[in-house]
């Protein structure tokens, strides 16, 4: 049995397509305002086709990598940094 991506559940990032803003919103689970803010600041890349702004799959992957690199490191469980009672 195969499943198909629907408008509410986009499939995995595919290198052969460009995503419209609503698609990027669903993939990244961000609001339209946040998407445009990330575009404005250069943290998320896009291309223009006529009047349409499109997000390449590589830009989505790069943005996720950026977020992961900015995330604080979490101590591993059992490393002795837990508070003792």
N, C-alpha and C positions, 0 to 999 in steps of 0.2 A: 504494500500500500504506500503510495507516495503522497506527500503533502505539498501544497503550494503556498507561497507567501501571499498574504492578503494585504490590503491597504493598511490594516491596523497592526499587522505583524510582518515587517519586512524581513526578507531572508538574509543570509549572511552577506557581508560586503563582497561585491563582485567587481573585478577589475574592468569589466567590459561595459560598465554603465556609469552615468553621472547621476547624482542624487539631487532632487529638488529640495528646497528648504524644508517642506513638511516631512520628507523622507528622512533628512538628517535629524530633524526634531525627534522623530520616532526612534531612529537608531541610537541616538545619544541620550534620549530621554531628557531633553532640554527644551525650554520654552523658545518661542520665536524671538523674543527679546534677547535672550542669552545667546542664541545662535548668531544673531546680527551683531551683538557686542563682541563676540569672539572673532567674527569676520573683520569687524572694524579695527580691532587691536592687532590683527595678524596672527592670532593664535590658531585660527582655523582658516585654511586656504579655500579659495573658490575660483571658478572660471566663469566668464560671461559668454553666453551664446545669444546674441541679439540683446534683448532686455532681460533675459532670464539669467539668474545667478544659480550656478550648479556646483555641487561639491563632489570632487573626485573621491573615489574609495581610498586612495592613498592619503588624502587629507584627513579623512576620518580616522584611519589607523594612526597617523602621525599625531593627531590631537589626543587620542587615547594614550599613546606612548608618553606624550607631554604630561598629561594628568598623572600617569603612574610615576613619572620621574619627580613630580612635585609633591607626591604624597609622602607624609612623614613615615619613616621606617617604624614598624611595629616590633617590639621585642618578642622574641620567640618564647613560647610557653616553657616554663621550667628553667629560665635562665637566671633565676635568683633575684629578679627585680620586683617580685610581687611583695605587696605589703603583708607583713606577718601580724597575726592577731594575738 
